[in-house]
Amino acid sequence: MSIGILISILTGGFLLGFVFSALKLPLPVPPLAGLIAAAA
């Protein structure tokens, strides 16, 4: 994975997190086990 793609993903994540927190929406975060399975 190139560094540009990684930066894009992180930036997108921060922007989404900011929007969700600004609008007081529940975060659609899967359980930790789901994140680990998706990363593997």
C-alpha positions in Angstrom: 0.0 0.0 0.0 1.4 3.3 -1.0 1.8 6.1 1.6 -0.6 8.3 -0.4 -3.4 5.8 -0.1 -2.8 5.4 3.6 -2.9 9.2 4.2 -6.1 9.4 2.1 -7.8 6.6 4.3 -6.7 8.3 7.5 -7.8 11.7 6.4 -11.2 10.3 5.3 -11.5 8.6 8.7 -10.8 11.8 10.6 -13.3 13.8 8.4 -16.0 11.1 8.9 -15.4 11.1 12.6 -15.6 14.9 12.8 -18.9 14.9 10.9 -20.4 12.2 13.0 -19.4 13.9 16.2 -20.5 17.3 15.0 -24.0 15.9 14.2 -24.0 13.7 17.4 -24.7 10.6 15.4 -23.9 7.1 16.7 -20.7 5.9 15.2 -21.1 2.8 13.0 -18.1 1.0 14.5 -18.0 -2.8 14.3 -16.8 -4.8 17.3 -13.1 -5.1 17.8 -13.2 -8.7 16.8 -14.7 -7.7 13.5 -12.0 -5.1 12.9 -9.3 -7.7 13.6 -11.0 -10.2 11.2 -11.3 -7.6 8.5 -7.6 -6.7 8.8 -6.4 -10.3 8.7 
